[in-house]
Amino acid sequence: MSQDDKLIDLSTERAKRVHDIKEKRLNEVRQAFEQAMPLGKPKKKLKNKPKKR
């Protein structure tokens, strides 16, 4: 085995870790936002009864 197989590119690994941390934070903020202001689900159209005259 060559030594190159065992080498780890630290900058790449750090970028992955930072990305994962930011992705986790983004998901937390997204969930908090959805709890505070839930997206409105399309409401079913109610069938109106004909008005009595």
PDBQT receptor file of N, H, CA, C and O in Angstrom, charges set to zero:
ATOM      1  N   MET A   1       0.840  -1.179   0.000  1.00  0.00    +0.000 N 
ATOM      2  CA  MET A   1       0.000   0.000   0.000  1.00  0.00    +0.000 C 
ATOM      3  C   MET A   1       0.881   1.237   0.000  1.00  0.00    +0.000 C 
ATOM      4  O   MET A   1       1.921   1.282   0.658  1.00  0.00    +0.000 OA
ATOM      5  N   SER A   2       0.460   2.204  -0.725  1.00  0.00    +0.000 N 
ATOM      6  H   SER A   2      -0.384   2.168  -1.260  1.00  0.00    +0.000 HD
ATOM      7  CA  SER A   2       1.208   3.454  -0.728  1.00  0.00    +0.000 C 
ATOM      8  C   SER A   2       0.709   4.341   0.394  1.00  0.00    +0.000 C 
ATOM      9  O   SER A   2      -0.381   4.128   0.926  1.00  0.00    +0.000 OA
ATOM     10  N   GLN A   3       1.494   5.322   0.748  1.00  0.00    +0.000 N 
ATOM     11  H   GLN A   3       2.379   5.494   0.316  1.00  0.00    +0.000 HD
ATOM     12  CA  GLN A   3       1.107   6.224   1.824  1.00  0.00    +0.000 C 
ATOM     13  C   GLN A   3      -0.045   7.124   1.399  1.00  0.00    +0.000 C 
ATOM     14  O   GLN A   3      -0.789   7.605   2.253  1.00  0.00    +0.000 OA
ATOM     15  N   ASP A   4      -0.209   7.362   0.111  1.00  0.00    +0.000 N 
ATOM     16  H   ASP A   4       0.396   6.971  -0.583  1.00  0.00    +0.000 HD
ATOM     17  CA  ASP A   4      -1.270   8.244  -0.381  1.00  0.00    +0.000 C 
ATOM     18  C   ASP A   4      -2.660   7.711  -0.035  1.00  0.00    +0.000 C 
ATOM     19  O   ASP A   4      -3.596   8.494   0.127  1.00  0.00    +0.000 OA
ATOM     20  N   ASP A   5      -2.807   6.398   0.080  1.00  0.00    +0.000 N 
ATOM     21  H   ASP A   5      -2.046   5.761  -0.051  1.00  0.00    +0.000 HD
ATOM     22  CA  ASP A   5      -4.109   5.817   0.403  1.00  0.00    +0.000 C 
ATOM     23  C   ASP A   5      -4.556   6.191   1.811  1.00  0.00    +0.000 C 
ATOM     24  O   ASP A   5      -5.754   6.289   2.075  1.00  0.00    +0.000 OA
ATOM     25  N   LYS A   6      -3.608   6.400   2.714  1.00  0.00    +0.000 N 
ATOM     26  H   LYS A   6      -2.634   6.321   2.500  1.00  0.00    +0.000 HD
ATOM     27  CA  LYS A   6      -3.932   6.680   4.107  1.00  0.00    +0.000 C 
ATOM     28  C   LYS A   6      -4.084   8.168   4.392  1.00  0.00    +0.000 C 
ATOM     29  O   LYS A   6      -4.579   8.545   5.454  1.00  0.00    +0.000 OA
ATOM     30  N   LEU A   7      -3.669   9.010   3.466  1.00  0.00    +0.000 N 
ATOM     31  H   LEU A   7      -3.267   8.704   2.603  1.00  0.00    +0.000 HD
ATOM     32  CA  LEU A   7      -3.732  10.448   3.690  1.00  0.00    +0.000 C 
ATOM     33  C   LEU A   7      -5.181  10.933   3.649  1.00  0.00    +0.000 C 
ATOM     34  O   LEU A   7      -5.994  10.471   2.848  1.00  0.00    +0.000 OA
ATOM     35  N   ILE A   8      -5.465  11.856   4.519  1.00  0.00    +0.000 N 
ATOM     36  H   ILE A   8      -4.804  12.231   5.170  1.00  0.00    +0.000 HD
ATOM     37  CA  ILE A   8      -6.800  12.456   4.569  1.00  0.00    +0.000 C 
ATOM     38  C   ILE A   8      -6.638  13.938   4.258  1.00  0.00    +0.000 C 
ATOM     39  O   ILE A   8      -5.802  14.620   4.851  1.00  0.00    +0.000 OA
ATOM     40  N   ASP A   9      -7.437  14.422   3.332  1.00  0.00    +0.000 N 
ATOM     41  H   ASP A   9      -8.116  13.868   2.850  1.00  0.00    +0.000 HD
ATOM     42  CA  ASP A   9      -7.409  15.844   3.015  1.00  0.00    +0.000 C 
ATOM     43  C   ASP A   9      -8.231  16.564   4.078  1.00  0.00    +0.000 C 
ATOM     44  O   ASP A   9      -9.461  16.527   4.066  1.00  0.00    +0.000 OA
ATOM     45  N   LEU A  10      -7.529  17.217   4.992  1.00  0.00    +0.000 N 
ATOM     46  H   LEU A  10      -6.530  17.248   5.001  1.00  0.00    +0.000 HD
ATOM     47  CA  LEU A  10      -8.206  17.840   6.127  1.00  0.00    +0.000 C 
ATOM     48  C   LEU A  10      -9.132  18.968   5.703  1.00  0.00    +0.000 C 
ATOM     49  O   LEU A  10     -10.184  19.156   6.313  1.00  0.00    +0.000 OA
ATOM     50  N   SER A  11      -8.772  19.713   4.686  1.00  0.00    +0.000 N 
ATOM     51  H   SER A  11      -7.917  19.560   4.190  1.00  0.00    +0.000 HD
ATOM     52  CA  SER A  11      -9.646  20.811   4.249  1.00  0.00    +0.000 C 
ATOM     53  C   SER A  11     -10.965  20.273   3.701  1.00  0.00    +0.000 C 
ATOM     54  O   SER A  11     -12.022  20.867   3.914  1.00  0.00    +0.000 OA
ATOM     55  N   THR A  12     -10.898  19.154   3.001  1.00  0.00    +0.000 N 
ATOM     56  H   THR A  12     -10.040  18.671   2.828  1.00  0.00    +0.000 HD
ATOM     57  CA  THR A  12     -12.128  18.542   2.479  1.00  0.00    +0.000 C 
ATOM     58  C   THR A  12     -12.998  18.020   3.620  1.00  0.00    +0.000 C 
ATOM     59  O   THR A  12     -14.213  18.220   3.631  1.00  0.00    +0.000 OA
ATOM     60  N   GLU A  13     -12.364  17.353   4.574  1.00  0.00    +0.000 N 
ATOM     61  H   GLU A  13     -11.377  17.190   4.565  1.00  0.00    +0.000 HD
ATOM     62  CA  GLU A  13     -13.106  16.824   5.721  1.00  0.00    +0.000 C 
ATOM     63  C   GLU A  13     -13.732  17.958   6.532  1.00  0.00    +0.000 C 
ATOM     64  O   GLU A  13     -14.869  17.838   6.989  1.00  0.00    +0.000 OA
ATOM     65  N   ARG A  14     -13.003  19.050   6.711  1.00  0.00    +0.000 N 
ATOM     66  H   ARG A  14     -12.080  19.148   6.340  1.00  0.00    +0.000 HD
ATOM     67  CA  ARG A  14     -13.535  20.196   7.455  1.00  0.00    +0.000 C 
ATOM     68  C   ARG A  14     -14.716  20.798   6.713  1.00  0.00    +0.000 C 
ATOM     69  O   ARG A  14     -15.720  21.157   7.327  1.00  0.00    +0.000 OA
ATOM     70  N   ALA A  15     -14.601  20.909   5.398  1.00  0.00    +0.000 N 
ATOM     71  H   ALA A  15     -13.785  20.618   4.899  1.00  0.00    +0.000 HD
ATOM     72  CA  ALA A  15     -15.705  21.463   4.607  1.00  0.00    +0.000 C 
ATOM     73  C   ALA A  15     -16.956  20.599   4.754  1.00  0.00    +0.000 C 
ATOM     74  O   ALA A  15     -18.065  21.122   4.863  1.00  0.00    +0.000 OA
ATOM     75  N   LYS A  16     -16.778  19.286   4.757  1.00  0.00    +0.000 N 
ATOM     76  H   LYS A  16     -15.877  18.861   4.668  1.00  0.00    +0.000 HD
ATOM     77  CA  LYS A  16     -17.923  18.389   4.927  1.00  0.00    +0.000 C 
ATOM     78  C   LYS A  16     -18.565  18.606   6.298  1.00  0.00    +0.000 C 
ATOM     79  O   LYS A  16     -19.789  18.672   6.416  1.00  0.00    +0.000 OA
ATOM     80  N   ARG A  17     -17.725  18.715   7.333  1.00  0.00    +0.000 N 
ATOM     81  H   ARG A  17     -16.731  18.661   7.238  1.00  0.00    +0.000 HD
ATOM     82  CA  ARG A  17     -18.231  18.872   8.691  1.00  0.00    +0.000 C 
ATOM     83  C   ARG A  17     -18.971  20.199   8.846  1.00  0.00    +0.000 C 
ATOM     84  O   ARG A  17     -20.045  20.252   9.446  1.00  0.00    +0.000 OA
ATOM     85  N   VAL A  18     -18.394  21.260   8.303  1.00  0.00    +0.000 N 
ATOM     86  H   VAL A  18     -17.522  21.216   7.815  1.00  0.00    +0.000 HD
ATOM     87  CA  VAL A  18     -19.032  22.573   8.374  1.00  0.00    +0.000 C 
ATOM     88  C   VAL A  18     -20.364  22.541   7.630  1.00  0.00    +0.000 C 
ATOM     89  O   VAL A  18     -21.358  23.105   8.087  1.00  0.00    +0.000 OA
ATOM     90  N   HIS A  19     -20.368  21.875   6.479  1.00  0.00    +0.000 N 
ATOM     91  H   HIS A  19     -19.560  21.417   6.108  1.00  0.00    +0.000 HD
ATOM     92  CA  HIS A  19     -21.604  21.758   5.709  1.00  0.00    +0.000 C 
ATOM     93  C   HIS A  19     -22.672  21.023   6.516  1.00  0.00    +0.000 C 
ATOM     94  O   HIS A  19     -23.832  21.432   6.540  1.00  0.00    +0.000 OA
ATOM     95  N   ASP A  20     -22.269  19.931   7.177  1.00  0.00    +0.000 N 
ATOM     96  H   ASP A  20     -21.326  19.599   7.157  1.00  0.00    +0.000 HD
ATOM     97  CA  ASP A  20     -23.221  19.156   7.973  1.00  0.00    +0.000 C 
ATOM     98  C   ASP A  20     -23.773  19.983   9.129  1.00  0.00    +0.000 C 
ATOM     99  O   ASP A  20     -24.961  19.907   9.440  1.00  0.00    +0.000 OA
ATOM    100  N   ILE A  21     -22.901  20.778   9.767  1.00  0.00    +0.000 N 
ATOM    101  H   ILE A  21     -21.936  20.839   9.514  1.00  0.00    +0.000 HD
ATOM    102  CA  ILE A  21     -23.341  21.613  10.882  1.00  0.00    +0.000 C 
ATOM    103  C   ILE A  21     -24.339  22.651  10.389  1.00  0.00    +0.000 C 
ATOM    104  O   ILE A  21     -25.369  22.877  11.023  1.00  0.00    +0.000 OA
ATOM    105  N   LYS A  22     -24.036  23.281   9.259  1.00  0.00    +0.000 N 
ATOM    106  H   LYS A  22     -23.199  23.097   8.743  1.00  0.00    +0.000 HD
ATOM    107  CA  LYS A  22     -24.937  24.307   8.721  1.00  0.00    +0.000 C 
ATOM    108  C   LYS A  22     -26.244  23.690   8.247  1.00  0.00    +0.000 C 
ATOM    109  O   LYS A  22     -27.306  24.293   8.399  1.00  0.00    +0.000 OA
ATOM    110  N   GLU A  23     -26.177  22.503   7.679  1.00  0.00    +0.000 N 
ATOM    111  H   GLU A  23     -25.314  22.012   7.556  1.00  0.00    +0.000 HD
ATOM    112  CA  GLU A  23     -27.384  21.814   7.223  1.00  0.00    +0.000 C 
ATOM    113  C   GLU A  23     -28.283  21.465   8.417  1.00  0.00    +0.000 C 
ATOM    114  O   GLU A  23     -29.506  21.592   8.351  1.00  0.00    +0.000 OA
ATOM    115  N   LYS A  24     -27.653  21.025   9.499  1.00  0.00    +0.000 N 
ATOM    116  H   LYS A  24     -26.660  20.921   9.553  1.00  0.00    +0.000 HD
ATOM    117  CA  LYS A  24     -28.419  20.704  10.706  1.00  0.00    +0.000 C 
ATOM    118  C   LYS A  24     -29.107  21.953  11.238  1.00  0.00    +0.000 C 
ATOM    119  O   LYS A  24     -30.286  21.912  11.591  1.00  0.00    +0.000 OA
ATOM    120  N   ARG A  25     -28.378  23.060  11.299  1.00  0.00    +0.000 N 
ATOM    121  H   ARG A  25     -27.420  23.094  11.013  1.00  0.00    +0.000 HD
ATOM    122  CA  ARG A  25     -28.945  24.320  11.793  1.00  0.00    +0.000 C 
ATOM    123  C   ARG A  25     -30.094  24.787  10.895  1.00  0.00    +0.000 C 
ATOM    124  O   ARG A  25     -31.123  25.254  11.382  1.00  0.00    +0.000 OA
ATOM    125  N   LEU A  26     -29.907  24.655   9.585  1.00  0.00    +0.000 N 
ATOM    126  H   LEU A  26     -29.071  24.276   9.189  1.00  0.00    +0.000 HD
ATOM    127  CA  LEU A  26     -30.947  25.043   8.639  1.00  0.00    +0.000 C 
ATOM    128  C   LEU A  26     -32.214  24.236   8.866  1.00  0.00    +0.000 C 
ATOM    129  O   LEU A  26     -33.318  24.781   8.842  1.00  0.00    +0.000 OA
ATOM    130  N   ASN A  27     -32.054  22.943   9.086  1.00  0.00    +0.000 N 
ATOM    131  H   ASN A  27     -31.157  22.500   9.106  1.00  0.00    +0.000 HD
ATOM    132  CA  ASN A  27     -33.225  22.096   9.342  1.00  0.00    +0.000 C 
ATOM    133  C   ASN A  27     -33.925  22.481  10.636  1.00  0.00    +0.000 C 
ATOM    134  O   ASN A  27     -35.154  22.467  10.704  1.00  0.00    +0.000 OA
ATOM    135  N   GLU A  28     -33.144  22.828  11.675  1.00  0.00    +0.000 N 
ATOM    136  H   GLU A  28     -32.146  22.839  11.619  1.00  0.00    +0.000 HD
ATOM    137  CA  GLU A  28     -33.746  23.258  12.934  1.00  0.00    +0.000 C 
ATOM    138  C   GLU A  28     -34.546  24.544  12.740  1.00  0.00    +0.000 C 
ATOM    139  O   GLU A  28     -35.659  24.672  13.250  1.00  0.00    +0.000 OA
ATOM    140  N   VAL A  29     -33.977  25.488  12.005  1.00  0.00    +0.000 N 
ATOM    141  H   VAL A  29     -33.072  25.384  11.591  1.00  0.00    +0.000 HD
ATOM    142  CA  VAL A  29     -34.668  26.760  11.763  1.00  0.00    +0.000 C 
ATOM    143  C   VAL A  29     -35.918  26.523  10.928  1.00  0.00    +0.000 C 
ATOM    144  O   VAL A  29     -36.957  27.133  11.180  1.00  0.00    +0.000 OA
ATOM    145  N   ARG A  30     -35.830  25.659   9.953  1.00  0.00    +0.000 N 
ATOM    146  H   ARG A  30     -34.986  25.163   9.748  1.00  0.00    +0.000 HD
ATOM    147  CA  ARG A  30     -36.980  25.345   9.097  1.00  0.00    +0.000 C 
ATOM    148  C   ARG A  30     -38.108  24.734   9.920  1.00  0.00    +0.000 C 
ATOM    149  O   ARG A  30     -39.271  25.098   9.748  1.00  0.00    +0.000 OA
ATOM    150  N   GLN A  31     -37.770  23.804  10.816  1.00  0.00    +0.000 N 
ATOM    151  H   GLN A  31     -36.825  23.509  10.956  1.00  0.00    +0.000 HD
ATOM    152  CA  GLN A  31     -38.801  23.183  11.646  1.00  0.00    +0.000 C 
ATOM    153  C   GLN A  31     -39.434  24.200  12.589  1.00  0.00    +0.000 C 
ATOM    154  O   GLN A  31     -40.648  24.195  12.791  1.00  0.00    +0.000 OA
ATOM    155  N   ALA A  32     -38.612  25.070  13.165  1.00  0.00    +0.000 N 
ATOM    156  H   ALA A  32     -37.625  25.074  13.001  1.00  0.00    +0.000 HD
ATOM    157  CA  ALA A  32     -39.142  26.093  14.063  1.00  0.00    +0.000 C 
ATOM    158  C   ALA A  32     -40.073  27.035  13.306  1.00  0.00    +0.000 C 
ATOM    159  O   ALA A  32     -41.118  27.429  13.823  1.00  0.00    +0.000 OA
ATOM    160  N   PHE A  33     -39.700  27.389  12.100  1.00  0.00    +0.000 N 
ATOM    161  H   PHE A  33     -38.850  27.069  11.680  1.00  0.00    +0.000 HD
ATOM    162  CA  PHE A  33     -40.530  28.277  11.285  1.00  0.00    +0.000 C 
ATOM    163  C   PHE A  33     -41.846  27.606  10.935  1.00  0.00    +0.000 C 
ATOM    164  O   PHE A  33     -42.899  28.243  10.980  1.00  0.00    +0.000 OA
ATOM    165  N   GLU A  34     -41.798  26.340  10.590  1.00  0.00    +0.000 N 
ATOM    166  H   GLU A  34     -40.943  25.823  10.553  1.00  0.00    +0.000 HD
ATOM    167  CA  GLU A  34     -43.028  25.630  10.233  1.00  0.00    +0.000 C 
ATOM    168  C   GLU A  34     -43.958  25.504  11.437  1.00  0.00    +0.000 C 
ATOM    169  O   GLU A  34     -45.179  25.508  11.277  1.00  0.00    +0.000 OA
ATOM    170  N   GLN A  35     -43.393  25.391  12.642  1.00  0.00    +0.000 N 
ATOM    171  H   GLN A  35     -42.402  25.388  12.772  1.00  0.00    +0.000 HD
ATOM    172  CA  GLN A  35     -44.241  25.333  13.831  1.00  0.00    +0.000 C 
ATOM    173  C   GLN A  35     -44.871  26.695  14.112  1.00  0.00    +0.000 C 
ATOM    174  O   GLN A  35     -46.037  26.782  14.498  1.00  0.00    +0.000 OA
ATOM    175  N   ALA A  36     -44.091  27.752  13.915  1.00  0.00    +0.000 N 
ATOM    176  H   ALA A  36     -43.144  27.681  13.602  1.00  0.00    +0.000 HD
ATOM    177  CA  ALA A  36     -44.594  29.100  14.194  1.00  0.00    +0.000 C 
ATOM    178  C   ALA A  36     -45.614  29.531  13.145  1.00  0.00    +0.000 C 
ATOM    179  O   ALA A  36     -46.649  30.110  13.476  1.00  0.00    +0.000 OA
ATOM    180  N   MET A  37     -45.319  29.249  11.894  1.00  0.00    +0.000 N 
ATOM    181  H   MET A  37     -44.478  28.779  11.625  1.00  0.00    +0.000 HD
ATOM    182  CA  MET A  37     -46.207  29.639  10.793  1.00  0.00    +0.000 C 
ATOM    183  C   MET A  37     -46.392  28.442   9.862  1.00  0.00    +0.000 C 
ATOM    184  O   MET A  37     -45.732  28.350   8.827  1.00  0.00    +0.000 OA
ATOM    185  N   PRO A  38     -47.282  27.533  10.227  1.00  0.00    +0.000 N 
ATOM    186  CA  PRO A  38     -47.456  26.335   9.400  1.00  0.00    +0.000 C 
ATOM    187  C   PRO A  38     -47.942  26.693   7.994  1.00  0.00    +0.000 C 
ATOM    188  O   PRO A  38     -48.754  27.599   7.804  1.00  0.00    +0.000 OA
ATOM    189  N   LEU A  39     -47.432  25.969   7.045  1.00  0.00    +0.000 N 
ATOM    190  H   LEU A  39     -46.773  25.233   7.199  1.00  0.00    +0.000 HD
ATOM    191  CA  LEU A  39     -47.887  26.175   5.673  1.00  0.00    +0.000 C 
ATOM    192  C   LEU A  39     -49.327  25.702   5.578  1.00  0.00    +0.000 C 
ATOM    193  O   LEU A  39     -49.672  24.613   6.035  1.00  0.00    +0.000 OA
ATOM    194  N   GLY A  40     -50.157  26.538   4.978  1.00  0.00    +0.000 N 
ATOM    195  H   GLY A  40     -49.876  27.424   4.607  1.00  0.00    +0.000 HD
ATOM    196  CA  GLY A  40     -51.569  26.195   4.861  1.00  0.00    +0.000 C 
ATOM    197  C   GLY A  40     -51.764  25.077   3.863  1.00  0.00    +0.000 C 
ATOM    198  O   GLY A  40     -51.337  25.158   2.711  1.00  0.00    +0.000 OA
ATOM    199  N   LYS A  41     -52.416  24.041   4.328  1.00  0.00    +0.000 N 
ATOM    200  H   LYS A  41     -52.763  23.975   5.264  1.00  0.00    +0.000 HD
ATOM    201  CA  LYS A  41     -52.740  22.955   3.407  1.00  0.00    +0.000 C 
ATOM    202  C   LYS A  41     -53.948  23.399   2.598  1.00  0.00    +0.000 C 
ATOM    203  O   LYS A  41     -54.817  24.095   3.121  1.00  0.00    +0.000 OA
ATOM    204  N   PRO A  42     -54.014  23.010   1.340  1.00  0.00    +0.000 N 
ATOM    205  CA  PRO A  42     -55.175  23.424   0.544  1.00  0.00    +0.000 C 
ATOM    206  C   PRO A  42     -56.462  22.925   1.186  1.00  0.00    +0.000 C 
ATOM    207  O   PRO A  42     -56.634  21.731   1.433  1.00  0.00    +0.000 OA
ATOM    208  N   LYS A  43     -57.344  23.851   1.445  1.00  0.00    +0.000 N 
ATOM    209  H   LYS A  43     -57.204  24.821   1.244  1.00  0.00    +0.000 HD
ATOM    210  CA  LYS A  43     -58.611  23.486   2.069  1.00  0.00    +0.000 C 
ATOM    211  C   LYS A  43     -59.547  22.909   1.017  1.00  0.00    +0.000 C 
ATOM    212  O   LYS A  43     -59.566  23.333  -0.139  1.00  0.00    +0.000 OA
ATOM    213  N   LYS A  44     -60.314  21.935   1.456  1.00  0.00    +0.000 N 
ATOM    214  H   LYS A  44     -60.299  21.590   2.394  1.00  0.00    +0.000 HD
ATOM    215  CA  LYS A  44     -61.303  21.357   0.556  1.00  0.00    +0.000 C 
ATOM    216  C   LYS A  44     -62.424  22.363   0.368  1.00  0.00    +0.000 C 
ATOM    217  O   LYS A  44     -62.848  23.030   1.311  1.00  0.00    +0.000 OA
ATOM    218  N   LYS A  45     -62.881  22.456  -0.835  1.00  0.00    +0.000 N 
ATOM    219  H   LYS A  45     -62.536  21.914  -1.601  1.00  0.00    +0.000 HD
ATOM    220  CA  LYS A  45     -63.991  23.366  -1.101  1.00  0.00    +0.000 C 
ATOM    221  C   LYS A  45     -65.266  22.770  -0.516  1.00  0.00    +0.000 C 
ATOM    222  O   LYS A  45     -65.621  21.623  -0.787  1.00  0.00    +0.000 OA
ATOM    223  N   LEU A  46     -65.931  23.569   0.281  1.00  0.00    +0.000 N 
ATOM    224  H   LEU A  46     -65.642  24.501   0.501  1.00  0.00    +0.000 HD
ATOM    225  CA  LEU A  46     -67.172  23.117   0.868  1.00  0.00    +0.000 C 
ATOM    226  C   LEU A  46     -68.298  23.280  -0.143  1.00  0.00    +0.000 C 
ATOM    227  O   LEU A  46     -68.405  24.291  -0.836  1.00  0.00    +0.000 OA
ATOM    228  N   LYS A  47     -69.113  22.273  -0.200  1.00  0.00    +0.000 N 
ATOM    229  H   LYS A  47     -69.027  21.452   0.364  1.00  0.00    +0.000 HD
ATOM    230  CA  LYS A  47     -70.267  22.362  -1.088  1.00  0.00    +0.000 C 
ATOM    231  C   LYS A  47     -71.336  23.167  -0.372  1.00  0.00    +0.000 C 
ATOM    232  O   LYS A  47     -71.862  22.744   0.658  1.00  0.00    +0.000 OA
ATOM    233  N   ASN A  48     -71.646  24.312  -0.915  1.00  0.00    +0.000 N 
ATOM    234  H   ASN A  48     -71.218  24.656  -1.751  1.00  0.00    +0.000 HD
ATOM    235  CA  ASN A  48     -72.649  25.175  -0.294  1.00  0.00    +0.000 C 
ATOM    236  C   ASN A  48     -74.038  24.658  -0.612  1.00  0.00    +0.000 C 
ATOM    237  O   ASN A  48     -74.354  24.290  -1.743  1.00  0.00    +0.000 OA
ATOM    238  N   LYS A  49     -74.849  24.645   0.425  1.00  0.00    +0.000 N 
ATOM    239  H   LYS A  49     -74.592  24.944   1.344  1.00  0.00    +0.000 HD
ATOM    240  CA  LYS A  49     -76.223  24.257   0.220  1.00  0.00    +0.000 C 
ATOM    241  C   LYS A  49     -76.926  25.417  -0.472  1.00  0.00    +0.000 C 
ATOM    242  O   LYS A  49     -76.614  26.575  -0.194  1.00  0.00    +0.000 OA
ATOM    243  N   PRO A  50     -77.860  25.134  -1.359  1.00  0.00    +0.000 N 
ATOM    244  CA  PRO A  50     -78.572  26.240  -1.987  1.00  0.00    +0.000 C 
ATOM    245  C   PRO A  50     -79.351  27.036  -0.939  1.00  0.00    +0.000 C 
ATOM    246  O   PRO A  50     -79.953  26.475  -0.024  1.00  0.00    +0.000 OA
ATOM    247  N   LYS A  51     -79.319  28.334  -1.101  1.00  0.00    +0.000 N 
ATOM    248  H   LYS A  51     -78.830  28.789  -1.845  1.00  0.00    +0.000 HD
ATOM    249  CA  LYS A  51     -80.011  29.201  -0.142  1.00  0.00    +0.000 C 
ATOM    250  C   LYS A  51     -81.516  29.077  -0.319  1.00  0.00    +0.000 C 
ATOM    251  O   LYS A  51     -82.022  28.965  -1.435  1.00  0.00    +0.000 OA
ATOM    252  N   LYS A  52     -82.215  29.099   0.803  1.00  0.00    +0.000 N 
ATOM    253  H   LYS A  52     -81.804  29.190   1.710  1.00  0.00    +0.000 HD
ATOM    254  CA  LYS A  52     -83.673  29.053   0.756  1.00  0.00    +0.000 C 
ATOM    255  C   LYS A  52     -84.174  30.470   0.470  1.00  0.00    +0.000 C 
ATOM    256  O   LYS A  52     -83.660  31.452   1.007  1.00  0.00    +0.000 OA
ATOM    257  N   ARG A  53     -85.168  30.544  -0.373  1.00  0.00    +0.000 N 
ATOM    258  H   ARG A  53     -85.585  29.746  -0.809  1.00  0.00    +0.000 HD
ATOM    259  CA  ARG A  53     -85.734  31.852  -0.736  1.00  0.00    +0.000 C 
ATOM    260  C   ARG A  53     -87.104  32.025  -0.179  1.00  0.00    +0.000 C 
ATOM    261  O   ARG A  53     -87.727  33.066  -0.387  1.00  0.00    +0.000 OA
TER     262      ARG A  53
